[in-house]
């Protein structure tokens, strides 16, 4: 469908790491997964309204690798298997979780990222044909 052929922008927000927590840092980003919104709050309160940014999908710090793959990447891989071009890329500042999202960890399997899941998807599809 035309909807699946469009460029989509997806945002994932990682949790604070142990160093950030130990330093007294706190989260100033909220996510509305249902509305696809990222809400950026001023760290000092500042009396200003939060800034809201809307995307095709947003995933918060509780999101599962499998959900991200199924909801954002699997349709692109399906299109590639049908002969269409497809691209998935991660962009962002160092330390924001791109490698975790794209590669993940081999074990446990639920921690595998987009790339190993895409390989599995492709090779299973080839084996089924």
DSSP file (Angstrom, degrees, kcal/mol; ACC not computed):
  #  RESIDUE AA STRUCTURE BP1 BP2  ACC     N-H-->O    O-->H-N    N-H-->O    O-->H-N    TCO  KAPPA ALPHA  PHI   PSI    X-CA   Y-CA   Z-CA
    1    1 A X     >        0   0    0      0, 0.0     4,-0.7     0, 0.0     3,-0.5   0.000 360.0 360.0 360.0 159.2    0.0    0.0    0.0
    2    2 A X  T >4  +     0   0    0      1,-0.2     3,-1.0     2,-0.2     4,-0.5   0.859 360.0  61.5 -60.4 -36.5    1.0    3.6   -0.5
    3    3 A X  G >4 S+     0   0    0      1,-0.3     3,-0.9     2,-0.2    -1,-0.2   0.887 104.0  48.0 -60.0 -39.8    1.1    4.2    3.3
    4    4 A X  G 34 S+     0   0    0     -3,-0.5    -1,-0.3     1,-0.2    -2,-0.2   0.622 105.1  61.3 -77.8 -11.3    3.8    1.5    3.7
    5    5 A X  G << S+     0   0    0     -3,-1.0    -1,-0.2    -4,-0.7    -2,-0.2   0.487  86.3  96.7 -91.8  -3.7    5.9    3.0    0.9
    6    6 A X  S <  S-     0   0    0     -3,-0.9     2,-0.3    -4,-0.5    -3,-0.0  -0.436  86.0 -97.1 -85.1 158.2    6.4    6.4    2.6
    7    7 A X        -     0   0    0     -2,-0.1     2,-0.4     2,-0.0    -1,-0.1  -0.571  44.0-162.2 -69.3 134.1    9.3    7.6    4.6
    8    8 A X        -     0   0    0     -2,-0.3     2,-0.5    -4,-0.1    47,-0.0  -0.952  11.2-148.1-122.6 143.0    8.6    7.1    8.3
    9    9 A X        -     0   0    0     -2,-0.4    47,-1.5     2,-0.0    48,-1.2  -0.951  18.4-176.3-113.3 123.5   10.3    8.7   11.2
   10   10 A X  E     -a   57   0A   0     -2,-0.5     2,-0.4    46,-0.2    48,-0.2  -0.950   7.4-159.8-122.7 137.2   10.5    6.7   14.4
   11   11 A X  E     -a   58   0A   0     46,-2.0    48,-2.7    -2,-0.4     2,-0.4  -0.954   5.4-172.2-120.3 135.5   12.0    7.8   17.7
   12   12 A X  E     -a   59   0A   0     -2,-0.4     2,-0.5    46,-0.2    48,-0.2  -0.995   8.6-157.2-124.3 133.1   13.2    5.6   20.5
   13   13 A X        -     0   0    0     46,-2.6    50,-0.2    -2,-0.4     2,-0.1  -0.937  12.0-146.0-111.6 123.7   14.2    7.1   23.9
   14   14 A X        -     0   0    0     -2,-0.5    47,-0.2    82,-0.4    48,-0.1  -0.419  22.8-103.4 -83.3 161.3   16.5    5.1   26.1
   15   15 A X        -     0   0    0     46,-0.3     2,-0.1     1,-0.1    -1,-0.1  -0.359  46.4 -86.3 -74.9 163.8   16.3    5.0   29.9
   16   16 A X        -     0   0    0      1,-0.1    -1,-0.1    -2,-0.1     2,-0.1  -0.467  48.1-127.6 -63.8 141.1   18.8    6.9   32.0
   17   17 A X     >  -     0   0    0     -2,-0.1     4,-2.3     1,-0.1     5,-0.2  -0.373  26.9 -97.4 -86.6 174.1   21.9    4.8   32.6
   18   18 A X  H  > S+     0   0    0      1,-0.2     4,-2.6     2,-0.2     5,-0.2   0.844 123.2  52.5 -63.2 -35.0   23.4    4.1   36.0
   19   19 A X  H  > S+     0   0    0      2,-0.2     4,-1.8     1,-0.2    -1,-0.2   0.923 109.8  48.3 -66.2 -43.7   26.0    6.9   35.7
   20   20 A X  H  4>S+     0   0    0      2,-0.2     5,-2.4     1,-0.2    -2,-0.2   0.912 114.0  46.6 -62.6 -42.5   23.3    9.5   34.8
   21   21 A X  H ><5S+     0   0    0     -4,-2.3     3,-1.7     1,-0.2    -2,-0.2   0.921 110.7  51.9 -65.5 -44.1   21.2    8.3   37.7
   22   22 A X  H 3<5S+     0   0    0     -4,-2.6    -1,-0.2     1,-0.3    -2,-0.2   0.821 106.0  56.1 -62.4 -31.0   24.1    8.4   40.1
   23   23 A X  T 3<5S-     0   0    0     -4,-1.8    -1,-0.3    -5,-0.2    -2,-0.2   0.431 121.3-108.9 -81.1   1.4   24.9   12.0   39.0
   24   24 A X  T < 5 +     0   0    0     -3,-1.7    -3,-0.2     1,-0.2    -2,-0.1   0.608  66.3 152.8  82.6  11.6   21.4   13.0   40.0
   25   25 A X      < -     0   0    0     -5,-2.4     2,-0.3    -6,-0.2    -1,-0.2  -0.352  24.0-164.2 -69.7 156.4   20.2   13.5   36.4
   26   26 A X        -     0   0    0     -2,-0.0     2,-0.2    17,-0.0    -1,-0.0  -0.963  26.2 -92.4-141.9 159.2   16.5   13.0   35.7
   27   27 A X        +     0   0    0     -2,-0.3   -12,-0.0     1,-0.1     3,-0.0  -0.508  31.3 176.0 -74.8 132.0   14.4   12.5   32.6
   28   28 A X        +     0   0    0     -2,-0.2    13,-3.2     2,-0.0     2,-0.5   0.280  59.9  85.5-113.7   5.9   13.0   15.6   30.9
   29   29 A X  E     -B   40   0B   0     11,-0.2     2,-0.3     9,-0.0    11,-0.2  -0.915  54.4-173.3-111.0 132.5   11.4   13.7   28.0
   30   30 A X  E     -B   39   0B   0      9,-2.7     9,-3.2    -2,-0.5     2,-0.4  -0.900  11.5-148.3-116.5 153.7    8.0   12.0   28.1
   31   31 A X  E     -B   38   0B   0     -2,-0.3     2,-0.7     7,-0.2     7,-0.2  -0.972  11.1-160.9-125.0 136.5    6.6    9.8   25.4
   32   32 A X  E  >> -B   37   0B   0      5,-2.9     5,-1.9    -2,-0.4     4,-1.5  -0.860  12.1-176.1-111.9  92.9    3.0    9.4   24.3
   33   33 A X  T  45S+     0   0    0     -2,-0.7    25,-0.4     1,-0.2    -1,-0.2   0.836  80.3  52.8 -60.4 -34.8    3.3    6.1   22.4
   34   34 A X  T  45S+     0   0    0      1,-0.2    -1,-0.2    -3,-0.1    -2,-0.0   0.870 117.4  35.7 -70.1 -36.9   -0.4    6.2   21.4
   35   35 A X  T  45S-     0   0    0     -3,-0.3    -1,-0.2     2,-0.1    -2,-0.2   0.544 105.7-122.9 -93.7  -8.5   -0.2    9.7   19.9
   36   36 A X  T  <5 +     0   0    0     -4,-1.5    19,-3.4     1,-0.2     2,-0.4   0.852  63.2 144.3  70.3  34.5    3.4    9.3   18.5
   37   37 A X  E   < -BC  32  54B   0     -5,-1.9    -5,-2.9    17,-0.2     2,-0.5  -0.847  44.6-155.8-116.0 144.6    4.6   12.3   20.5
   38   38 A X  E     -BC  31  53B   0     15,-3.2    15,-2.6    -2,-0.4     2,-0.6  -0.974  15.8-157.1-110.0 126.0    7.7   13.3   22.3
   39   39 A X  E     -BC  30  52B   0     -9,-3.2    -9,-2.7    -2,-0.5     2,-0.7  -0.927   2.7-160.5-109.9 118.8    7.2   15.8   25.0
   40   40 A X  E     -BC  29  51B   0     11,-3.3    11,-2.4    -2,-0.6     2,-0.3  -0.880   8.5-163.2-103.9 112.6   10.3   17.8   26.0
   41   41 A X        -     0   0    0    -13,-3.2     2,-0.2    -2,-0.7     8,-0.1  -0.685  27.4-106.4 -94.1 146.3   10.0   19.5   29.4
   42   42 A X    >   -     0   0    0      3,-0.3     3,-1.3    -2,-0.3     5,-0.1  -0.531  24.0-136.4 -68.8 134.5   12.3   22.3   30.5
   43   43 A X  T 3  S+     0   0    0      1,-0.3    -1,-0.1    -2,-0.2     3,-0.0   0.822 103.7  43.0 -64.1 -29.8   14.8   21.0   33.1
   44   44 A X  T 3  S-     0   0    0      1,-0.1     2,-1.6    -3,-0.0    -1,-0.3   0.360 108.4-120.4 -96.5   5.9   14.3   24.0   35.3
   45   45 A X    X   -     0   0    0     -3,-1.3     3,-0.7     1,-0.2     2,-0.3  -0.390  39.2-175.2  84.0 -59.8   10.5   24.2   35.0
   46   46 A X  T 3   -     0   0    0     -2,-1.6    -1,-0.2     1,-0.3     3,-0.1   0.360  48.4 -99.7  55.1  -3.1   10.9   27.6   33.6
   47   47 A X  T 3  S+     0   0    0     -2,-0.3    -1,-0.3     1,-0.2     2,-0.2   0.442  86.3 126.3  72.7  -3.5    7.1   28.3   33.4
   48   48 A X    <   -     0   0    0     -3,-0.7    -6,-0.3     1,-0.1    -1,-0.2  -0.580  67.8-105.7 -87.4 151.6    7.1   27.5   29.7
   49   49 A X        -     0   0    0     -2,-0.2    -1,-0.1     1,-0.1    -4,-0.0  -0.433  45.6 -97.7 -67.0 147.4    4.8   24.9   28.2
   50   50 A X        -     0   0    0     -2,-0.1     2,-0.4     1,-0.1    -9,-0.2  -0.315  36.9-116.0 -62.0 151.9    6.5   21.7   27.2
   51   51 A X  E     -C   40   0B   0    -11,-2.4   -11,-3.3    -3,-0.1     2,-0.5  -0.779  29.4-154.9 -90.3 135.6    7.5   21.4   23.5
   52   52 A X  E     -C   39   0B   0     -2,-0.4     2,-0.4   -13,-0.2   -13,-0.2  -0.948  11.3-174.3-118.4 130.7    5.7   18.6   21.7
   53   53 A X  E     -C   38   0B   0    -15,-2.6   -15,-3.2    -2,-0.5     2,-0.4  -0.979  11.7-150.5-123.5 135.5    7.0   16.8   18.6
   54   54 A X  E     +C   37   0B   0     -2,-0.4   -17,-0.2   -17,-0.2     2,-0.2  -0.893  18.2 172.2-114.0 137.0    5.0   14.2   16.7
   55   55 A X        -     0   0    0    -19,-3.4   -45,-0.1    -2,-0.4     3,-0.1  -0.758  48.0 -99.7-131.0 174.4    6.4   11.3   14.7
   56   56 A X  S    S-     0   0    0    -47,-1.5     2,-0.3     1,-0.3   -46,-0.2   0.899 106.7  -2.3 -65.6 -40.1    5.1    8.3   12.9
   57   57 A X  E     -a   10   0A   0    -48,-1.2   -46,-2.0   -21,-0.1     2,-0.4  -0.989  64.4-164.7-146.9 147.2    6.0    6.1   15.9
   58   58 A X  E     -a   11   0A   0    -25,-0.4     2,-0.4    -2,-0.3   -46,-0.2  -0.992   3.7-163.9-131.7 145.9    7.7    6.7   19.2
   59   59 A X  E     -a   12   0A   0    -48,-2.7   -46,-2.6    -2,-0.4     2,-0.1  -0.995  10.0-151.4-129.9 128.7    9.1    4.1   21.6
   60   60 A X    >   -     0   0    0     -2,-0.4     3,-2.0   -48,-0.2   -45,-0.1  -0.202  41.8 -80.8 -90.4-174.5    9.9    4.8   25.2
   61   61 A X  T 3  S+     0   0    0      1,-0.3   -46,-0.3   -47,-0.2    -1,-0.1   0.568 127.1  56.9 -65.5 -11.9   12.4    3.2   27.6
   62   62 A X  T 3  S+     0   0    0    -48,-0.1    -1,-0.3     2,-0.1   -48,-0.1   0.424  79.5 123.3 -97.3  -0.6   10.1    0.2   28.2
   63   63 A X    <   -     0   0    0     -3,-2.0     2,-0.3   -50,-0.2    -4,-0.1  -0.301  58.4-128.0 -68.1 144.3    9.8   -0.7   24.5
   64   64 A X     >  -     0   0    0      1,-0.1     4,-2.1    -2,-0.0     5,-0.2  -0.680  10.7-128.6 -93.1 145.0   10.8   -4.2   23.5
   65   65 A X  H  > S+     0   0    0     45,-0.4     4,-2.3    -2,-0.3     5,-0.2   0.903 110.2  53.4 -55.9 -43.6   13.2   -5.0   20.6
   66   66 A X  H  > S+     0   0    0     44,-0.4     4,-2.9     1,-0.2     5,-0.2   0.911 107.2  50.6 -61.5 -43.5   10.7   -7.4   19.1
   67   67 A X  H  > S+     0   0    0      1,-0.2     4,-2.7     2,-0.2     5,-0.3   0.914 109.6  50.5 -61.4 -43.1    7.9   -4.7   19.1
   68   68 A X  H  X>S+     0   0    0     -4,-2.1     4,-1.8     2,-0.2     5,-0.7   0.926 113.1  46.3 -61.6 -44.3   10.1   -2.2   17.4
   69   69 A X  I  X>S+     0   0    0     -4,-2.3     5,-2.7     3,-0.2     4,-1.5   0.958 115.5  44.4 -62.8 -51.3   11.1   -4.7   14.7
   70   70 A X  I  <5S+     0   0    0     -4,-2.9     5,-0.3     1,-0.2    -2,-0.2   0.912 119.7  40.8 -61.3 -44.2    7.5   -5.9   14.0
   71   71 A X  I  <5S+     0   0    0     -4,-2.7    -1,-0.2    -5,-0.2    -2,-0.2   0.726 132.5  15.9 -81.6 -21.9    6.0   -2.4   14.0
   72   72 A X  I  <5S+     0   0    0     -4,-1.8     4,-0.2    -5,-0.3    -3,-0.2   0.742 129.5  29.2-122.3 -34.8    8.6   -0.5   12.1
   73   73 A X  I >X<S+     0   0    0     -4,-1.5     4,-2.1    -5,-0.7     3,-0.6   0.787  98.7  72.2-104.8 -31.1   11.1   -2.7   10.2
   74   74 A X  H 3><S+     0   0    0     -5,-2.7     4,-2.5     1,-0.3     5,-0.1   0.845  96.6  53.6 -61.3 -35.4    9.4   -6.0    9.2
   75   75 A X  H 3> S+     0   0    0     -5,-0.3     4,-1.9     2,-0.2    -1,-0.3   0.846 108.1  51.4 -67.9 -31.6    7.2   -4.3    6.5
   76   76 A X  H <> S+     0   0    0     -3,-0.6     4,-2.2    -4,-0.2    -2,-0.2   0.925 110.4  48.0 -68.4 -43.7   10.3   -2.9    4.9
   77   77 A X  H  X S+     0   0    0     -4,-2.1     4,-2.3     1,-0.2    -2,-0.2   0.901 109.4  53.8 -63.4 -40.8   12.0   -6.3    4.9
   78   78 A X  H  X S+     0   0    0     -4,-2.5     4,-0.8     1,-0.2    -1,-0.2   0.908 108.8  49.3 -58.7 -41.9    8.8   -7.8    3.4
   79   79 A X  H ><>S+     0   0    0     -4,-1.9     5,-2.4     1,-0.2     3,-0.6   0.892 108.7  52.4 -64.7 -40.0    9.0   -5.2    0.6
   80   80 A X  H ><5S+     0   0    0     -4,-2.2     3,-1.9     1,-0.2    -1,-0.2   0.904 105.3  55.1 -61.7 -41.3   12.6   -6.0    0.0
   81   81 A X  H 3<5S+     0   0    0     -4,-2.3    -1,-0.2     1,-0.3    -2,-0.2   0.719 104.9  54.5 -65.4 -20.2   11.7   -9.7   -0.3
   82   82 A X  T <<5S-     0   0    0     -4,-0.8    -1,-0.3    -3,-0.6    -2,-0.2   0.373 130.1 -95.7 -92.6   2.6    9.2   -8.6   -3.0
   83   83 A X  T < 5S+     0   0    0     -3,-1.9    -3,-0.2     1,-0.3     2,-0.2   0.505  83.2 126.6 100.6   5.6   12.0   -6.8   -5.0
   84   84 A X      < -     0   0    0     -5,-2.4    -1,-0.3    -6,-0.1     2,-0.2  -0.589  62.6-107.3 -93.0 157.9   11.6   -3.3   -3.8
   85   85 A X        +     0   0    0     -2,-0.2     2,-0.3     2,-0.0    -1,-0.1  -0.561  40.5 178.6 -78.3 147.5   14.3   -1.1   -2.3
   86   86 A X        -     0   0    0     -2,-0.2     2,-0.4    -6,-0.1   -10,-0.0  -0.993  12.0-165.7-150.4 146.5   14.2   -0.4    1.4
   87   87 A X        -     0   0    0     -2,-0.3     2,-0.4     2,-0.0   -10,-0.0  -0.998   7.2-179.5-136.5 136.5   16.3    1.4    3.9
   88   88 A X        +     0   0    0     -2,-0.4     2,-0.4     2,-0.0    -2,-0.0  -0.990  18.1 166.6-129.3 122.6   16.5    1.4    7.7
   89   89 A X        -     0   0    0     -2,-0.4     2,-0.4     2,-0.0    -2,-0.0  -0.990  27.8-138.9-140.0 152.9   19.0    3.7    9.4
   90   90 A X        -     0   0    0     -2,-0.4     2,-0.4     2,-0.0     8,-0.0  -0.900  22.1-179.2-110.3 134.7   19.6    5.0   12.8
   91   91 A X        +     0   0    0     -2,-0.4     2,-0.3     7,-0.0    -2,-0.0  -0.991  24.3  95.2-134.1 139.0   20.6    8.6   13.4
   92   92 A X        -     0   0    0     -2,-0.4     3,-0.1     5,-0.0     5,-0.1  -0.898  66.3 -49.2 161.1 173.2   21.4   10.4   16.6
   93   93 A X    >   -     0   0    0     -2,-0.3     3,-1.4     1,-0.1     5,-0.3  -0.232  69.9 -83.5 -64.8 152.8   23.9   11.6   19.1
   94   94 A X  T 3  S+     0   0    0      1,-0.2    -1,-0.1     2,-0.1     0, 0.0  -0.332 115.3  23.0 -56.1 134.1   26.6    9.3   20.5
   95   95 A X  T 3  S+     0   0    0     -3,-0.1    -1,-0.2     1,-0.0    -2,-0.1   0.589  85.4 115.4  87.0  11.2   25.3    7.3   23.4
   96   96 A X  S <  S-     0   0    0     -3,-1.4   -82,-0.4    -4,-0.1    -2,-0.1   0.519  90.9 -95.7 -95.5  -3.4   21.6    7.5   22.5
   97   97 A X  S  > S+     0   0    0     -4,-0.1     4,-2.3   -84,-0.1     5,-0.2   0.617  78.6 133.2 107.3  13.6   21.0    3.8   21.9
   98   98 A X  H  > S+     0   0    0     -5,-0.3     4,-2.9     2,-0.2     5,-0.3   0.940  78.6  46.4 -61.3 -47.6   21.4    3.4   18.1
   99   99 A X  H  >>S+     0   0    0      1,-0.2     4,-3.2     2,-0.2     5,-1.5   0.904 111.8  51.6 -63.8 -41.1   23.6    0.3   18.3
  100  100 A X  H  45S+     0   0    0      3,-0.2    -1,-0.2     1,-0.2    -2,-0.2   0.931 113.9  44.1 -60.4 -45.0   21.4   -1.3   20.9
  101  101 A X  H  <5S+     0   0    0     -4,-2.3    13,-2.1     1,-0.2    -2,-0.2   0.922 122.2  36.7 -66.2 -44.6   18.3   -0.8   18.7
  102  102 A X  H  <5S+     0   0    0     -4,-2.9    13,-3.1    11,-0.3    14,-0.4   0.877 137.5  12.8 -80.4 -38.2   20.0   -1.9   15.5
  103  103 A X  T  <5S+     0   0    0     -4,-3.2    10,-2.1    -5,-0.3    13,-0.2   0.824  79.1 170.2-106.9 -45.8   22.2   -4.7   16.8
  104  104 A X  B   < -D  112   0C   0     -5,-1.5     2,-0.3     8,-0.3     8,-0.3  -0.344  48.8 -52.5  65.9-148.4   21.1   -5.5   20.3
  105  105 A X        -     0   0    0      6,-1.7     6,-0.2     3,-0.2     3,-0.1  -0.953  33.1-133.7-128.1 146.5   22.6   -8.6   22.0
  106  106 A X  S    S+     0   0    0     -2,-0.3     2,-0.4     1,-0.2     6,-0.2   0.914  83.3  73.7 -63.8 -44.1   22.7  -12.2   20.7
  107  107 A X  S    S+     0   0    0      4,-0.1    -1,-0.2     1,-0.1     2,-0.1  -0.984  88.5  31.6-128.3 137.9   21.5  -13.6   24.0
  108  108 A X  S >  S-     0   0    0     -2,-0.4     3,-2.4    -3,-0.1    -3,-0.2   0.606  86.3-137.3 -71.5 155.9   18.9  -13.6   25.3
  109  109 A X  G >  S+     0   0    0      1,-0.3     3,-1.8     2,-0.2    -2,-0.1   0.774  99.2  66.4 -55.3 -30.4   17.2  -13.7   21.9
  110  110 A X  G 3  S+     0   0    0      1,-0.3   -45,-0.4   -45,-0.0   -44,-0.4   0.651  95.0  60.8 -68.9 -10.9   14.5  -11.1   22.9
  111  111 A X  G <  S+     0   0    0     -3,-2.4    -6,-1.7    -6,-0.2    -1,-0.3   0.395  76.0 121.0 -93.7   2.4   17.4   -8.6   23.0
  112  112 A X  B <   -D  104   0C   0     -3,-1.8    -8,-0.3    -8,-0.3    -6,-0.1  -0.413  55.6-138.1 -67.3 141.8   18.3   -9.0   19.4
  113  113 A X     >  -     0   0    0    -10,-2.1     4,-1.7    -2,-0.1   -11,-0.3  -0.025  32.3 -75.9 -90.4-166.1   18.1   -5.8   17.4
  114  114 A X  H  > S+     0   0    0    -13,-2.1     4,-2.6     1,-0.2     5,-0.2   0.900 122.2  53.8 -61.2 -45.9   16.8   -4.8   14.0
  115  115 A X  H  > S+     0   0    0    -13,-3.1     4,-2.4     1,-0.2     5,-0.2   0.952 111.3  41.2 -63.7 -53.8   19.7   -6.2   12.0
  116  116 A X  H  > S+     0   0    0    -14,-0.4     4,-2.3   -13,-0.2    -1,-0.2   0.872 116.3  51.8 -63.5 -32.5   19.8   -9.8   13.3
  117  117 A X  H  X S+     0   0    0     -4,-1.7     4,-2.5     2,-0.2    -1,-0.2   0.892 109.2  49.9 -67.3 -38.5   16.0   -9.9   13.2
  118  118 A X  H  X S+     0   0    0     -4,-2.6     4,-2.8     2,-0.2    -2,-0.2   0.919 110.6  49.7 -65.6 -43.1   16.0   -8.8    9.6
  119  119 A X  H  X S+     0   0    0     -4,-2.4     4,-2.9     2,-0.2     5,-0.3   0.938 112.3  47.8 -59.1 -47.0   18.6  -11.5    8.7
  120  120 A X  H  X S+     0   0    0     -4,-2.3     4,-2.4     1,-0.2     5,-0.2   0.921 112.3  49.7 -59.3 -45.7   16.4  -14.1   10.4
  121  121 A X  H  X S+     0   0    0     -4,-2.5     4,-1.9     2,-0.2    -2,-0.2   0.924 113.6  45.7 -58.1 -48.5   13.3  -12.8    8.6
  122  122 A X  H  X S+     0   0    0     -4,-2.8     4,-2.4     2,-0.2    -2,-0.2   0.944 114.9  45.3 -64.2 -50.2   15.1  -12.9    5.2
  123  123 A X  H  X S+     0   0    0     -4,-2.9     4,-2.3     1,-0.2    -1,-0.2   0.852 112.3  51.5 -68.1 -33.9   16.6  -16.3    5.6
  124  124 A X  H  X S+     0   0    0     -4,-2.4     4,-1.7    -5,-0.3    -1,-0.2   0.894 110.4  50.2 -65.1 -38.9   13.4  -17.8    6.9
  125  125 A X  H  X S+     0   0    0     -4,-1.9     4,-1.0    -5,-0.2    -2,-0.2   0.910 111.3  47.5 -65.0 -42.7   11.5  -16.4    3.9
  126  126 A X  H >< S+     0   0    0     -4,-2.4     3,-0.7     1,-0.2    -2,-0.2   0.920 111.6  50.7 -64.1 -43.3   14.1  -17.9    1.5
  127  127 A X  H 3< S+     0   0    0     -4,-2.3    -1,-0.2     1,-0.2    -2,-0.2   0.823 106.9  55.0 -64.9 -30.5   13.9  -21.3    3.2
  128  128 A X  H 3<        0   0    0     -4,-1.7    -1,-0.2     1,-0.2    -2,-0.2   0.732 360.0 360.0 -75.4 -21.2   10.1  -21.3    3.0
  129  129 A X    <<        0   0    0     -4,-1.0    -1,-0.2    -3,-0.7    -2,-0.2   0.464 360.0 360.0 -85.1 360.0   10.2  -20.7   -0.7
